[in-house]
Amino acid sequence: MTKSVLIFLSLTVLTLTSSNAAIYKGQKIFVQQCLKCHDAGQNFVAKYKMKEWKSLMKKDGKELAQIHLDSQKAKKSHKYFNSTKYTKKTKHLKQFLVEYAKDSGNVPACN
C-alpha cells in the first residue's frame, strides 16, 4: 500500500510540475525572439500591466501574434509568430511577461 501511494504522489508531482509554465523558459524565449526588435528589454516588459499582458496572451497569444503580423516593422518576426514553436511556448512567455509587468514590482535578473 505504501509503495502504491508513493508512486501515485510521485506521478502527481511530476505531472503538475511539467504542465505549469516556467518563468525562466519565458525569459529565454523573450531573449531569443523578442530582443531582436524590442531591445529595451526590461523596460519593454514593464511597459504593460499584468492585466494587459494577460489580455494580449489569451488564446495561445493570438492577439500578440496578430499585432506583430499586422505590423511591417515586425516583418522579421512573422515567421516566428506563424510557427507552432510560438503557440507551443506561449504559456512560458505569458508567465514571464506577467511576472515582470509594470504593476508586479518584480525586476528580471540577468541570467
Chimera marker file (.cmm) of the C-alpha trace (Angstrom):
<marker_set name="trace">
<marker id="1" x="0.000" y="0.000" z="0.000" r="1" g="1" b="0" radius="0.5"/>
<marker id="2" x="2.721" y="2.467" z="0.946" r="1" g="1" b="0" radius="0.5"/>
<marker id="3" x="4.515" y="1.767" z="-2.327" r="1" g="1" b="0" radius="0.5"/>
<marker id="4" x="1.405" y="2.497" z="-4.408" r="1" g="1" b="0" radius="0.5"/>
<marker id="5" x="0.758" y="5.749" z="-2.511" r="1" g="1" b="0" radius="0.5"/>
<marker id="6" x="4.353" y="6.824" z="-3.068" r="1" g="1" b="0" radius="0.5"/>
<marker id="7" x="4.120" y="6.059" z="-6.791" r="1" g="1" b="0" radius="0.5"/>
<marker id="8" x="0.838" y="7.969" z="-7.048" r="1" g="1" b="0" radius="0.5"/>
<marker id="9" x="2.277" y="11.030" z="-5.284" r="1" g="1" b="0" radius="0.5"/>
<marker id="10" x="5.405" y="10.954" z="-7.452" r="1" g="1" b="0" radius="0.5"/>
<marker id="11" x="3.373" y="10.821" z="-10.650" r="1" g="1" b="0" radius="0.5"/>
<marker id="12" x="1.118" y="13.621" z="-9.437" r="1" g="1" b="0" radius="0.5"/>
<marker id="13" x="4.060" y="15.887" z="-8.631" r="1" g="1" b="0" radius="0.5"/>
<marker id="14" x="5.736" y="15.156" z="-11.977" r="1" g="1" b="0" radius="0.5"/>
<marker id="15" x="2.524" y="15.807" z="-13.903" r="1" g="1" b="0" radius="0.5"/>
<marker id="16" x="1.783" y="19.071" z="-12.125" r="1" g="1" b="0" radius="0.5"/>
<marker id="17" x="5.280" y="20.465" z="-12.470" r="1" g="1" b="0" radius="0.5"/>
<marker id="18" x="5.595" y="19.626" z="-16.153" r="1" g="1" b="0" radius="0.5"/>
<marker id="19" x="2.235" y="21.188" z="-17.071" r="1" g="1" b="0" radius="0.5"/>
<marker id="20" x="2.977" y="24.526" z="-15.406" r="1" g="1" b="0" radius="0.5"/>
<marker id="21" x="4.585" y="27.390" z="-17.230" r="1" g="1" b="0" radius="0.5"/>
<marker id="22" x="8.124" y="28.322" z="-16.306" r="1" g="1" b="0" radius="0.5"/>
<marker id="23" x="9.221" y="31.929" z="-15.963" r="1" g="1" b="0" radius="0.5"/>
<marker id="24" x="12.830" y="31.109" z="-16.826" r="1" g="1" b="0" radius="0.5"/>
<marker id="25" x="11.699" y="29.472" z="-20.080" r="1" g="1" b="0" radius="0.5"/>
<marker id="26" x="9.657" y="32.556" z="-20.905" r="1" g="1" b="0" radius="0.5"/>
<marker id="27" x="12.673" y="34.757" z="-20.245" r="1" g="1" b="0" radius="0.5"/>
<marker id="28" x="14.771" y="32.593" z="-22.563" r="1" g="1" b="0" radius="0.5"/>
<marker id="29" x="12.136" y="32.910" z="-25.307" r="1" g="1" b="0" radius="0.5"/>
<marker id="30" x="11.992" y="36.664" z="-24.774" r="1" g="1" b="0" radius="0.5"/>
<marker id="31" x="15.772" y="36.996" z="-25.057" r="1" g="1" b="0" radius="0.5"/>
<marker id="32" x="15.974" y="34.764" z="-28.140" r="1" g="1" b="0" radius="0.5"/>
<marker id="33" x="12.951" y="36.060" z="-30.048" r="1" g="1" b="0" radius="0.5"/>
<marker id="34" x="11.898" y="39.476" z="-28.784" r="1" g="1" b="0" radius="0.5"/>
<marker id="35" x="15.118" y="41.345" z="-28.095" r="1" g="1" b="0" radius="0.5"/>
<marker id="36" x="15.861" y="41.415" z="-31.824" r="1" g="1" b="0" radius="0.5"/>
<marker id="37" x="13.299" y="44.206" z="-32.175" r="1" g="1" b="0" radius="0.5"/>
<marker id="38" x="12.472" y="45.165" z="-28.592" r="1" g="1" b="0" radius="0.5"/>
<marker id="39" x="15.993" y="45.970" z="-27.455" r="1" g="1" b="0" radius="0.5"/>
<marker id="40" x="14.748" y="47.929" z="-24.449" r="1" g="1" b="0" radius="0.5"/>
<marker id="41" x="14.253" y="44.536" z="-22.775" r="1" g="1" b="0" radius="0.5"/>
<marker id="42" x="13.273" y="45.112" z="-19.163" r="1" g="1" b="0" radius="0.5"/>
<marker id="43" x="11.665" y="48.451" z="-19.980" r="1" g="1" b="0" radius="0.5"/>
<marker id="44" x="9.571" y="46.850" z="-22.704" r="1" g="1" b="0" radius="0.5"/>
<marker id="45" x="8.235" y="44.108" z="-20.423" r="1" g="1" b="0" radius="0.5"/>
<marker id="46" x="7.391" y="46.713" z="-17.762" r="1" g="1" b="0" radius="0.5"/>
<marker id="47" x="5.534" y="48.799" z="-20.354" r="1" g="1" b="0" radius="0.5"/>
<marker id="48" x="2.243" y="46.975" z="-19.694" r="1" g="1" b="0" radius="0.5"/>
<marker id="49" x="0.369" y="45.923" z="-16.573" r="1" g="1" b="0" radius="0.5"/>
<marker id="50" x="-0.384" y="42.284" z="-15.700" r="1" g="1" b="0" radius="0.5"/>
<marker id="51" x="-3.967" y="42.542" z="-16.931" r="1" g="1" b="0" radius="0.5"/>
<marker id="52" x="-2.799" y="43.934" z="-20.293" r="1" g="1" b="0" radius="0.5"/>
<marker id="53" x="-0.236" y="41.138" z="-20.795" r="1" g="1" b="0" radius="0.5"/>
<marker id="54" x="-2.846" y="38.512" z="-19.879" r="1" g="1" b="0" radius="0.5"/>
<marker id="55" x="-5.229" y="40.018" z="-22.415" r="1" g="1" b="0" radius="0.5"/>
<marker id="56" x="-2.584" y="40.030" z="-25.157" r="1" g="1" b="0" radius="0.5"/>
<marker id="57" x="-1.650" y="36.428" z="-24.405" r="1" g="1" b="0" radius="0.5"/>
<marker id="58" x="-5.182" y="34.958" z="-24.415" r="1" g="1" b="0" radius="0.5"/>
<marker id="59" x="-5.880" y="32.059" z="-26.789" r="1" g="1" b="0" radius="0.5"/>
<marker id="60" x="-2.235" y="31.000" z="-27.093" r="1" g="1" b="0" radius="0.5"/>
<marker id="61" x="-1.071" y="34.559" z="-27.686" r="1" g="1" b="0" radius="0.5"/>
<marker id="62" x="-3.082" y="35.088" z="-30.859" r="1" g="1" b="0" radius="0.5"/>
<marker id="63" x="-3.625" y="38.797" z="-30.164" r="1" g="1" b="0" radius="0.5"/>
<marker id="64" x="0.084" y="39.454" z="-29.599" r="1" g="1" b="0" radius="0.5"/>
<marker id="65" x="0.912" y="37.483" z="-32.739" r="1" g="1" b="0" radius="0.5"/>
<marker id="66" x="-1.667" y="39.426" z="-34.758" r="1" g="1" b="0" radius="0.5"/>
<marker id="67" x="-0.210" y="42.759" z="-33.653" r="1" g="1" b="0" radius="0.5"/>
<marker id="68" x="3.174" y="41.633" z="-34.945" r="1" g="1" b="0" radius="0.5"/>
<marker id="69" x="1.784" y="40.129" z="-38.149" r="1" g="1" b="0" radius="0.5"/>
<marker id="70" x="-0.110" y="43.340" z="-38.957" r="1" g="1" b="0" radius="0.5"/>
<marker id="71" x="2.991" y="45.476" z="-38.486" r="1" g="1" b="0" radius="0.5"/>
<marker id="72" x="5.510" y="45.970" z="-41.281" r="1" g="1" b="0" radius="0.5"/>
<marker id="73" x="8.085" y="46.983" z="-38.662" r="1" g="1" b="0" radius="0.5"/>
<marker id="74" x="7.832" y="43.480" z="-37.213" r="1" g="1" b="0" radius="0.5"/>
<marker id="75" x="8.434" y="41.714" z="-40.514" r="1" g="1" b="0" radius="0.5"/>
<marker id="76" x="11.466" y="39.892" z="-39.031" r="1" g="1" b="0" radius="0.5"/>
<marker id="77" x="9.185" y="38.182" z="-36.532" r="1" g="1" b="0" radius="0.5"/>
<marker id="78" x="6.453" y="36.987" z="-38.911" r="1" g="1" b="0" radius="0.5"/>
<marker id="79" x="7.999" y="33.536" z="-39.371" r="1" g="1" b="0" radius="0.5"/>
<marker id="80" x="8.206" y="33.014" z="-35.613" r="1" g="1" b="0" radius="0.5"/>
<marker id="81" x="4.633" y="34.161" z="-34.890" r="1" g="1" b="0" radius="0.5"/>
<marker id="82" x="3.283" y="31.884" z="-37.636" r="1" g="1" b="0" radius="0.5"/>
<marker id="83" x="5.138" y="28.864" z="-36.256" r="1" g="1" b="0" radius="0.5"/>
<marker id="84" x="3.938" y="26.122" z="-33.948" r="1" g="1" b="0" radius="0.5"/>
<marker id="85" x="7.006" y="26.880" z="-31.843" r="1" g="1" b="0" radius="0.5"/>
<marker id="86" x="5.304" y="30.140" z="-30.785" r="1" g="1" b="0" radius="0.5"/>
<marker id="87" x="1.929" y="28.593" z="-29.977" r="1" g="1" b="0" radius="0.5"/>
<marker id="88" x="3.502" y="25.737" z="-28.018" r="1" g="1" b="0" radius="0.5"/>
<marker id="89" x="5.581" y="28.032" z="-25.819" r="1" g="1" b="0" radius="0.5"/>
<marker id="90" x="3.213" y="30.950" z="-25.232" r="1" g="1" b="0" radius="0.5"/>
<marker id="91" x="2.392" y="29.779" z="-21.709" r="1" g="1" b="0" radius="0.5"/>
<marker id="92" x="6.031" y="30.309" z="-20.715" r="1" g="1" b="0" radius="0.5"/>
<marker id="93" x="6.248" y="33.689" z="-22.421" r="1" g="1" b="0" radius="0.5"/>
<marker id="94" x="2.976" y="34.768" z="-20.797" r="1" g="1" b="0" radius="0.5"/>
<marker id="95" x="4.232" y="33.717" z="-17.371" r="1" g="1" b="0" radius="0.5"/>
<marker id="96" x="7.411" y="35.767" z="-17.861" r="1" g="1" b="0" radius="0.5"/>
<marker id="97" x="5.592" y="38.859" z="-19.159" r="1" g="1" b="0" radius="0.5"/>
<marker id="98" x="3.029" y="38.808" z="-16.345" r="1" g="1" b="0" radius="0.5"/>
<marker id="99" x="5.663" y="38.135" z="-13.670" r="1" g="1" b="0" radius="0.5"/>
<marker id="100" x="7.635" y="41.239" z="-14.667" r="1" g="1" b="0" radius="0.5"/>
<marker id="101" x="4.773" y="43.515" z="-15.707" r="1" g="1" b="0" radius="0.5"/>
<marker id="102" x="4.643" y="47.183" z="-14.697" r="1" g="1" b="0" radius="0.5"/>
<marker id="103" x="2.457" y="46.562" z="-11.643" r="1" g="1" b="0" radius="0.5"/>
<marker id="104" x="4.192" y="43.361" z="-10.472" r="1" g="1" b="0" radius="0.5"/>
<marker id="105" x="7.005" y="45.031" z="-8.548" r="1" g="1" b="0" radius="0.5"/>
<marker id="106" x="9.462" y="42.439" z="-9.908" r="1" g="1" b="0" radius="0.5"/>
<marker id="107" x="12.576" y="43.050" z="-11.979" r="1" g="1" b="0" radius="0.5"/>
<marker id="108" x="14.049" y="40.268" z="-14.119" r="1" g="1" b="0" radius="0.5"/>
<marker id="109" x="17.564" y="39.140" z="-13.270" r="1" g="1" b="0" radius="0.5"/>
<marker id="110" x="20.234" y="38.891" z="-15.934" r="1" g="1" b="0" radius="0.5"/>
<marker id="111" x="20.836" y="35.174" z="-16.498" r="1" g="1" b="0" radius="0.5"/>
<link id1="1" id2="2" r="1" g="1" b="0" radius="0.2"/>
<link id1="2" id2="3" r="1" g="1" b="0" radius="0.2"/>
<link id1="3" id2="4" r="1" g="1" b="0" radius="0.2"/>
<link id1="4" id2="5" r="1" g="1" b="0" radius="0.2"/>
<link id1="5" id2="6" r="1" g="1" b="0" radius="0.2"/>
<link id1="6" id2="7" r="1" g="1" b="0" radius="0.2"/>
<link id1="7" id2="8" r="1" g="1" b="0" radius="0.2"/>
<link id1="8" id2="9" r="1" g="1" b="0" radius="0.2"/>
<link id1="9" id2="10" r="1" g="1" b="0" radius="0.2"/>
<link id1="10" id2="11" r="1" g="1" b="0" radius="0.2"/>
<link id1="11" id2="12" r="1" g="1" b="0" radius="0.2"/>
<link id1="12" id2="13" r="1" g="1" b="0" radius="0.2"/>
<link id1="13" id2="14" r="1" g="1" b="0" radius="0.2"/>
<link id1="14" id2="15" r="1" g="1" b="0" radius="0.2"/>
<link id1="15" id2="16" r="1" g="1" b="0" radius="0.2"/>
<link id1="16" id2="17" r="1" g="1" b="0" radius="0.2"/>
<link id1="17" id2="18" r="1" g="1" b="0" radius="0.2"/>
<link id1="18" id2="19" r="1" g="1" b="0" radius="0.2"/>
<link id1="19" id2="20" r="1" g="1" b="0" radius="0.2"/>
<link id1="20" id2="21" r="1" g="1" b="0" radius="0.2"/>
<link id1="21" id2="22" r="1" g="1" b="0" radius="0.2"/>
<link id1="22" id2="23" r="1" g="1" b="0" radius="0.2"/>
<link id1="23" id2="24" r="1" g="1" b="0" radius="0.2"/>
<link id1="24" id2="25" r="1" g="1" b="0" radius="0.2"/>
<link id1="25" id2="26" r="1" g="1" b="0" radius="0.2"/>
<link id1="26" id2="27" r="1" g="1" b="0" radius="0.2"/>
<link id1="27" id2="28" r="1" g="1" b="0" radius="0.2"/>
<link id1="28" id2="29" r="1" g="1" b="0" radius="0.2"/>
<link id1="29" id2="30" r="1" g="1" b="0" radius="0.2"/>
<link id1="30" id2="31" r="1" g="1" b="0" radius="0.2"/>
<link id1="31" id2="32" r="1" g="1" b="0" radius="0.2"/>
<link id1="32" id2="33" r="1" g="1" b="0" radius="0.2"/>
<link id1="33" id2="34" r="1" g="1" b="0" radius="0.2"/>
<link id1="34" id2="35" r="1" g="1" b="0" radius="0.2"/>
<link id1="35" id2="36" r="1" g="1" b="0" radius="0.2"/>
<link id1="36" id2="37" r="1" g="1" b="0" radius="0.2"/>
<link id1="37" id2="38" r="1" g="1" b="0" radius="0.2"/>
<link id1="38" id2="39" r="1" g="1" b="0" radius="0.2"/>
<link id1="39" id2="40" r="1" g="1" b="0" radius="0.2"/>
<link id1="40" id2="41" r="1" g="1" b="0" radius="0.2"/>
<link id1="41" id2="42" r="1" g="1" b="0" radius="0.2"/>
<link id1="42" id2="43" r="1" g="1" b="0" radius="0.2"/>
<link id1="43" id2="44" r="1" g="1" b="0" radius="0.2"/>
<link id1="44" id2="45" r="1" g="1" b="0" radius="0.2"/>
<link id1="45" id2="46" r="1" g="1" b="0" radius="0.2"/>
<link id1="46" id2="47" r="1" g="1" b="0" radius="0.2"/>
<link id1="47" id2="48" r="1" g="1" b="0" radius="0.2"/>
<link id1="48" id2="49" r="1" g="1" b="0" radius="0.2"/>
<link id1="49" id2="50" r="1" g="1" b="0" radius="0.2"/>
<link id1="50" id2="51" r="1" g="1" b="0" radius="0.2"/>
<link id1="51" id2="52" r="1" g="1" b="0" radius="0.2"/>
<link id1="52" id2="53" r="1" g="1" b="0" radius="0.2"/>
<link id1="53" id2="54" r="1" g="1" b="0" radius="0.2"/>
<link id1="54" id2="55" r="1" g="1" b="0" radius="0.2"/>
<link id1="55" id2="56" r="1" g="1" b="0" radius="0.2"/>
<link id1="56" id2="57" r="1" g="1" b="0" radius="0.2"/>
<link id1="57" id2="58" r="1" g="1" b="0" radius="0.2"/>
<link id1="58" id2="59" r="1" g="1" b="0" radius="0.2"/>
<link id1="59" id2="60" r="1" g="1" b="0" radius="0.2"/>
<link id1="60" id2="61" r="1" g="1" b="0" radius="0.2"/>
<link id1="61" id2="62" r="1" g="1" b="0" radius="0.2"/>
<link id1="62" id2="63" r="1" g="1" b="0" radius="0.2"/>
<link id1="63" id2="64" r="1" g="1" b="0" radius="0.2"/>
<link id1="64" id2="65" r="1" g="1" b="0" radius="0.2"/>
<link id1="65" id2="66" r="1" g="1" b="0" radius="0.2"/>
<link id1="66" id2="67" r="1" g="1" b="0" radius="0.2"/>
<link id1="67" id2="68" r="1" g="1" b="0" radius="0.2"/>
<link id1="68" id2="69" r="1" g="1" b="0" radius="0.2"/>
<link id1="69" id2="70" r="1" g="1" b="0" radius="0.2"/>
<link id1="70" id2="71" r="1" g="1" b="0" radius="0.2"/>
<link id1="71" id2="72" r="1" g="1" b="0" radius="0.2"/>
<link id1="72" id2="73" r="1" g="1" b="0" radius="0.2"/>
<link id1="73" id2="74" r="1" g="1" b="0" radius="0.2"/>
<link id1="74" id2="75" r="1" g="1" b="0" radius="0.2"/>
<link id1="75" id2="76" r="1" g="1" b="0" radius="0.2"/>
<link id1="76" id2="77" r="1" g="1" b="0" radius="0.2"/>
<link id1="77" id2="78" r="1" g="1" b="0" radius="0.2"/>
<link id1="78" id2="79" r="1" g="1" b="0" radius="0.2"/>
<link id1="79" id2="80" r="1" g="1" b="0" radius="0.2"/>
<link id1="80" id2="81" r="1" g="1" b="0" radius="0.2"/>
<link id1="81" id2="82" r="1" g="1" b="0" radius="0.2"/>
<link id1="82" id2="83" r="1" g="1" b="0" radius="0.2"/>
<link id1="83" id2="84" r="1" g="1" b="0" radius="0.2"/>
<link id1="84" id2="85" r="1" g="1" b="0" radius="0.2"/>
<link id1="85" id2="86" r="1" g="1" b="0" radius="0.2"/>
<link id1="86" id2="87" r="1" g="1" b="0" radius="0.2"/>
<link id1="87" id2="88" r="1" g="1" b="0" radius="0.2"/>
<link id1="88" id2="89" r="1" g="1" b="0" radius="0.2"/>
<link id1="89" id2="90" r="1" g="1" b="0" radius="0.2"/>
<link id1="90" id2="91" r="1" g="1" b="0" radius="0.2"/>
<link id1="91" id2="92" r="1" g="1" b="0" radius="0.2"/>
<link id1="92" id2="93" r="1" g="1" b="0" radius="0.2"/>
<link id1="93" id2="94" r="1" g="1" b="0" radius="0.2"/>
<link id1="94" id2="95" r="1" g="1" b="0" radius="0.2"/>
<link id1="95" id2="96" r="1" g="1" b="0" radius="0.2"/>
<link id1="96" id2="97" r="1" g="1" b="0" radius="0.2"/>
<link id1="97" id2="98" r="1" g="1" b="0" radius="0.2"/>
<link id1="98" id2="99" r="1" g="1" b="0" radius="0.2"/>
<link id1="99" id2="100" r="1" g="1" b="0" radius="0.2"/>
<link id1="100" id2="101" r="1" g="1" b="0" radius="0.2"/>
<link id1="101" id2="102" r="1" g="1" b="0" radius="0.2"/>
<link id1="102" id2="103" r="1" g="1" b="0" radius="0.2"/>
<link id1="103" id2="104" r="1" g="1" b="0" radius="0.2"/>
<link id1="104" id2="105" r="1" g="1" b="0" radius="0.2"/>
<link id1="105" id2="106" r="1" g="1" b="0" radius="0.2"/>
<link id1="106" id2="107" r="1" g="1" b="0" radius="0.2"/>
<link id1="107" id2="108" r="1" g="1" b="0" radius="0.2"/>
<link id1="108" id2="109" r="1" g="1" b="0" radius="0.2"/>
<link id1="109" id2="110" r="1" g="1" b="0" radius="0.2"/>
<link id1="110" id2="111" r="1" g="1" b="0" radius="0.2"/>
</marker_set>
